[in-house]
Amino acid sequence: MPEAPSPPDVESWLLSAQERGNPATCLDNRHADGAAWTRGNEVRPLVHGAVYFAELLEQVNALVAGDLLLFSDWSGDPDQRLAVVRDSAIADVLCAAARRGAIVKGLVWRSHLDLARFTSRENRHLGEYIDAAGGEGLLDMRVRAGGSHHQKFVVLRHPGRAERDVAYVGGIDLCHGRRDDALHGGDQQARPIAAAYGDRPPWHDLQVAIRGPAVGDVEAVFRERWQDPAPLTRSPVRRLSSILRRDDRQAGTLPAQLPDPAPRGAHTVQLLRTYPARRRGYPFAPDGERSVARAHIKVLQRARSLIYIEDQYFWSAQVARPFAAALAANPNLHLMMVLPRYPDADGRFSGPPNLLGHQLALEVLYRAGGPRVAVYGIENHAGTPVYVHAKTCIIDDVWASVGSDNFNRRSWTHDSELSCAVLDDTADEREPPRSGEQEHPARRYARDLRLTLAREHLDRPVGQDLELCDPRAAFAAFAQSAVSLDGWHTSGRQGPRPPGRLRTYRTPQLSRWTIAWAAPLYRTIYDPDGRPADLRRADTV
């Protein structure tokens, strides 16, 4: 009998505390073993907002007096329903927990002006509801100029019932438009985006549920931000408006952090973050933190077989370069990406900078990988494009990350982000155990996540995906599915619709004049650089 594969070499796949490059954070030195990660976790992907919201509703409704609920969000709509049942609006659910005696604390990005179609009014109202119920909802504008707090996570702790402790991390906001499911009919409480997506935009998204010691790490991320003594905003105008509205402008005391939950699974978890370099830096990241970027750059050097990505904004040539380097160094390496077919903004001045970013990034990848690079969009069965908001990367079916960070310079350097990288101790028993020059056996968690997403995009039921375990076969299956569906549309939709939802992504081609005026907007507004000056000069993270 062959010897069972050993767990992956964690040190070669994850960042050490030194490699994170932020000694001011408590995130790494809080572990007794000195590791920059935790072992013994159980991580479950929750694909789509409807799945995540249903579980979140159940868990929050079960909170009792003394339990703790902490959350951070980019956007929050008080009336967003978590399910099609009474009293499931997010404000009702959070306020009911607070009235039962649970400790509810939230940090929501304050946002920019409402006239810019951001979310400051809705976010302010969510905080007001929570405050009125006895919790605290703070509007947090402690960001770099033009930046945002983009972290989206929830932590639930239960004193004396640690087996119930859970943290949710990913890309799903507690706001309109997110409660969609695998059929992609869109959220009934729609949030308008580009016209191509219709009145009820279909939405593809991803969150993970974490149980085990890593819950304590997610809580530590919240506590660092909550305990930041800096004013919630540096704007005199916003400070005055907060005084006039009697907003909560001072973070209250948090209860002492409970011991981390006991180990309960086979997953090693590392939290990755982005914080920008600011004039008055964060006490927990005085020079910023770029561990999201550093982790991807490190792990790409180990890629040998397949890089699988789903992302909202793969639009930075700078971010594309380490992927291109991996493709150039490994002739058997393939890259598959699922992106939105159209930007979420389609205005005369907002659309071209988005398209320019895609054009620049994809040109870098195609030069390096040629036909080994495949990019797709998705649509629902009615033919409506599905907006891809998921942020995940899977390397060789070994390392997998899910978080709030997109593949652009903004997410890697400028906004606050939180991502969860997972290594599974359990080797995947399905064939092939490894592919091509891949030195490391596939792991169950990463491969299961990739196959779950592939089944949806290919319209395959569970059990009809075994050949997709082979990265080459998966690459070919995606290509064939997209060719068939593209051809069906080109022929005027003659005959039965082919199975699958994949459409070939067409790289935008902009005129020289459009590039000339869109490039400055792209660099300064849509994809700004939040690195310290010395890292900018060295062009490194």
N, C-alpha and C positions, 0 to 999 in steps of 0.2 A: 504494500500500500504506500503511495507517495506521501511524503511528509506534508502536513498541512501548512499553507502559507502563513508566515508570521505577520503580525500587524505592521502597517506601513511605518517607515522610518520618519517619525513625527518631526524630528529636527530638520530634516531636509525638505519637508513640505510646508511647515509653518514658520512664522517669524519668531525669532528669539526676542526677549525683551530689548536687547541691544539693537536688533534690526528694526524693531518698531520705531525707535528713535525718539521716544518721549519719556524720559525718566521721571517727569513730574507727575505722571498719572499713577493712580493706585491700582490700575487694572492688572498689572503683572505682579507687583510685589505683595499683593494681598493673598497669594497662594502659598501655602506652607511649604510646598516643594520647590518654590521659586520658578515654576514654569510659567510661560506666557500663554497658557491654555489650560483647559480642564479636561480630564478623562472621565469616563463613566456616565456620559449623558445619553439621553434618548431624544432624537430630533425627528420630527415628522413634518414633511412638506404639506402645506395646505394650499392647494392650487385653486385659485379664484376667490374673489371677495365673498361670495355667498357662503362658501365652505368655512372660511375664516370667521365671518361675522356670526354664523350660527353657533360655532364653538365658543366664541368670545361671549355671546349672549348667555349661554348656559353657564359658563364659568363665573361671570360677573354676578349673575342672579343668585349664585350659590354663596357669595361672600356674606359673612356675618360680622357682628361687632368685633372690632379689633383687627380684622384682616386688613391687608394693605393693597391698594391699587395705585400703580404709578404708570403714567403714559407720557409719551412724547409724540408730537404729530406736526406735520407740515400744514395740514388743513383739516378743520373739523366743522361739520355741519350739525347743529343741534338736533335737527329733525330727521337726519339720516337713519332709516330703519335698518336694524341688524337682521330682521327676518320679517316675514309677512304675518305678523301676529300683533296683537295690541301691546302697547307700552314697550315697544322694542326700539323706539328712537334713541339714539345714542345719549342724548341729554337725559332722557327719562331713566335709562338704565344706570348711568353713572350717578345721577342724583338719588335714585332709590337706594343704591348701595351706600351712599354717604349717610342717608337718613337712617339706615339700619345700623349705623355705627362703624362702618368700614372707613378706613382712612384713605381718601381719594385725593391724589395730587397729580396735576397735569402741567406740562410745558408745551405750549403751542406757539409756533412761529407767529409773530405779530403781523407779518406780511407788509407789503407796500400799500400804496393807495388803492382804494377800491376802483377808481376810474381806470387803473391799469389792468383790471380783470383779475386781480389776485383775490385774497380771501380774508382781508382784515376784519370786515364786519362780521362774517360768520364766526371766525375764530374768537372774536371778542365776546360774542353772544354765548358761545359754548362755555367760556370761562365764567361768565356772569351766572349762568345756570348752576354751575358746579359750586361757585362761591355761596350762592343763596341756599344751597342744600347742606352747607357745612363742610364742603371740601375746599380745595384751592386749585384754581385754574389760572396760571400765569401766562401772559402774553410776552414771549421772549424775543426781543430784537437785538440780543447780544451777538451780532453777526458782523462780518466784514461788509463794507459798503457794497450794496448791490447783491448781497448774499442772502441765504436763507438757512433756517434750521430744517433740514430735510429728513432727519431721523424719524422712523415710524416704528414704535415698539410699545408694548404693554407688559408690565410685570405684575403678577398676582402672588402675594405671599400670605401664608395662613399659619399664624403662631400655633404651635402644638399639633399641626396637621401638615407637616412639611411634604408629605407625599402628594399633596394637591398643588404644590407650588409650580408655577409655569411662567414662561416668558414667551412672548410672540415678537418676532423680528422679521422685517421684510420691507416690501414696497407699497403696502396697502394702507391708504389714509382712511380715517374715520369720516368720510365725506361723501357727497353725492357722486354718483357715477361708478362707484366701485363694486356694488353688490350685483355682480354678474356671475354666471356659472358656465359649465362646459358647453352648453348650447349657444352661448353668446348672443342672447337676445337683448342684452344691455340692461342697465339698471332702470327701473321705473322712475326713480328720482334722478333723472339725467342731469349731467353737467355738460353744457355745449362745448364742443371743440370744433375742429375743421369740418366743413360741410360734407366732405367725402364720407364721414362716419355716420351721417344721418342725424335724426332728432334724438335718438336713443343710442348713443355710441356703444357698440360692443366693446368689452374691456377684458383683457387677459392679464392676470396678475398672480402674485405668489407671496406667501408668508410662510414662516416655519414656526412650529410650536416646540419649545425647548423645555425639557425636564431634566433635573439633575443639578450638579454643582454649577454649571454655566449660568443658571438663573441668577446666582449671586453676582456674576460678572455683569449681566445686563442691568441689574439693580445698581451696581456701582457706577455704571455709565450715567444713569439718571441722577444719582446723588452728586456726582461731580458737577453736573450742570446746575442742579437745584441749589447747591451750596456756594455757587459762584457769588461773591459779594458785590460784583459790579452792578450798577443800575440796569434795569431791564431794557432801557433804551437810553441812548446818549442824546437824542433829539430833544431840544427844549420845547418844541411845538408838541411833540408826542407826550412829553412829561406833563405839560400843562393840560392837554386834553385828558390824560389819565386822572389828573387831580380833579378836574371838573366832573368827570364821569364817576369818580370815586372807585376807580379800578383798584384791584389788589396789586400793590406795587412792591411788596416785600415778601420774600419767601418765608413761610412759617417753618417751625421745627419739624424735622422728620424723626420718627422713632428710631432707636438704635437698630442697625442692620442685624437681622437674624443670621445664625450660622447657615452656610450654604447647604442646600438639600443634599441628601446622601446620594452616592452613585447608584444608577439604576439602568444603565445601558452600555452599549459598546462604542459610543461615538465620542471622539475627541473634538472639542469645540474651541475655536479661537475667534474672539470678537475683533473686528477690524473697523477702523474709524477714519474719518477725515475731519479735521478742524483747520481752519485757515490761520495763517500768520496775521495777527492784527496789531495795530499800534499799541493798544493796551491788551496784551495777550490774556488768554484764559489761564487761571492759576493751575489748571490741570493739563494745559498744553500751551505753555508760554510762547513757543515757536511754531505752534500748530502741530498737527499730526497727519501723516499721510500713509498710515499702515494699509489702507485699502489699496493704494497704488503699489506700495512696496510688496505686499503679499502677491498680487497678480504678477508683477515683474519677476519675483522669485520663482513662483510655481510654473510660469511659462517656460522657464529654462529646463524643466523636467518633461515638458510635453513631447510625446513621441507619436501618438496615434490620432487623437481627435480632441479638438477644442469645440465645445458646444456652448453657445451663448444665446440668451434671450435678453433683449435690452430695449429701452425706450429711446436712448440717444447715443448710438455709436457714431460720434461725429467729430472726433478729434484726431488729427494726424499724429499729434504727439502721443496720444494713448495708443494709437494703432501701431506705432513703431515696435514695441516689444512683441506684439503678436506677429508682425512681419518678420522680426528677427528669428522667432521660433520657427516660422514656416521656411525661411531661407536655410536655417541650419539643419532641418530635418526633412528630407525629401519625401518621406512617407506620412508626414503630418498633414491632416486635413482640418479645415475650419468651417463650421456651419453656424450661421447666425439667423435668428428670427427677430425681425425689426418691424416697427409700424410701416405700412406701405406709404403713408403720407404723414407729414408733420402734424402735430395737434393744433398748430397755429397756421392759418392759411391767408393771413392778411397780406396786403401789398408789400408791407415793409417787414412783417414778421416771418413770412414763409421763406424767402430767399436765403436769409442767414442760416436757417435750419437746414435747407437743402445743400448749401455750400459746405457745411460741416460734414454731412454724409459724403459728399463728393470727394473731399480731401482725404477723409479717413479710408474710404473704400479704394481709392486709387493706390494708396500705400499697400493695402492688403493684396490687391490683385497683382501688383508688380512683383510682390514676393512669392505669392502662392499660385497665381494663375488659376487653372481649373480645379485646384485643391481648395479653393475658397468658394463657398456657396452661400448666398444670402436670400432669405425669403421673407415675405409678408404672409399674413393669414387673413382669411375671410370666413364668415359664417355660411351656413347652407343656403341662405337667401342671397348670397353674393355681396353682402355688405362688408367692407374691410373691418377687421378687428384691431382696435388700438392695443398694441403690445406695451404694457407698463411694467411687466416683470423685469427683474434684474438678477440674473443668475448666470453663473459660469461653471462649467464642468470640464475638468481636465483628465483625459484618459480614464474616465470612470473611476477615478480615485479621489480627487479633491473636488469639492463642490462648495460654492458660496451662494448665498441668497441674502439680499439686503436692500437698502435704499439707494445705493450708489449706482449711477449710470457710468457707461464707458465714455466719459468726456472729461475735459480738464476741470470743469466746474466741480464735478463730483470727486475727482481725485485730489483737488487742491483747495477749493474755495468755499463750499458749503459744508455744513455738518452732516455727516453720514454715519450709518452703522450697518455693518454686514456680519454675517455668521458663516464662517468657514468650517467645514466638517470633514473629518477623516474617520472612516469606519474601521474598527478592528476586524470586522468580519469580511473575509474574502467572498466574492460572488461565485456561486457554484456553477453558474451557467457558462456554456462555451461561447466564445473562447475566453479562457482565464486571462489572457493578455493578447495583444494584437501587434503584428509587425515587430518593430524594434523596441516595443514597450517593455521596460525592465521590471515593472511592478504589476502585480496582479490587480485586477479590477476589484473594487469593493462594493458591497451590496447597496449601501445608501446612495452613492453617486450614480450607480447604474440604474437603480430603481427610479431615481428622480428623472434621469434622462429618458428612460422608457415610458414613464408616465406622461411626460410632455409629448413624446413622439407618438404615442397611441392617439392622443387627442388630435394632433395635427394631421395624422394619416387616417383617422377614422377607423382605428383597429381596436377590437375588444381585447381584454386581458386574455392571454393565452395564444394570441396570434402575433406575438412580437418577439419570439425567440431569436429569429435571424437578425433582429435589430441589435442584439447584443454585440455583434461584430460591427465595429465602427465603419468599415468599408461598406458593409451591406446597408447600414443605416444611411450613409451618405448617398448611396445609389437609390435607396427607396424614397428619400426626400426629393431627389432630383426627378425621378420618374413621376411621382405624384404631382409635382408642380408642372411638369411638361404636359401631363394629361389635362389638368384643370385649366392651364393657360390655353391649350388647344381647344378645349370645349367652349371657352369664352370667345376665342377668335372665330370659331365656326358659327357664332350666333346662338350658342347654347342648344345645339341640335342634339337630340337624343338624351339618354339618362345622364345626369350629372355624375362625373367620376367621383369615387370616394376620395376623401382628403380635403384639406382646407388651405394647402400651401399654394402661394403664388410667387413666381420668380420676382425678386426685387429688381427694379430697373434703376440703375445708378443715375441720379439727376445730372444733367449737363446744362450748366448755366453759361450765358453769354459773358464775354469779357467785361462789358459795361455793368452787368448785374454783379459779377464778382467784385468789380472795383468798388461799388458802393456798399455791398453787403459784407465784405470782409471786415471793415472796421467795426461794424455792429456785432458781427459774429465773435470777434476777439474780445471786445470790451463788455458786451452786455450778455450775450448768450453763452459764451464759453470762456469766462474770465479766468485769470491765473491768480491763485491765492498763496503762492509759495513765497518764502522769504527771498530777499534780493539776491543773496549768495547762491541759492539753489536755482534761481532763474538764470543767473549768469552762467552757471555750470550746466544748465539744462538737465537737471536731475531732480528726483524727489527725495 
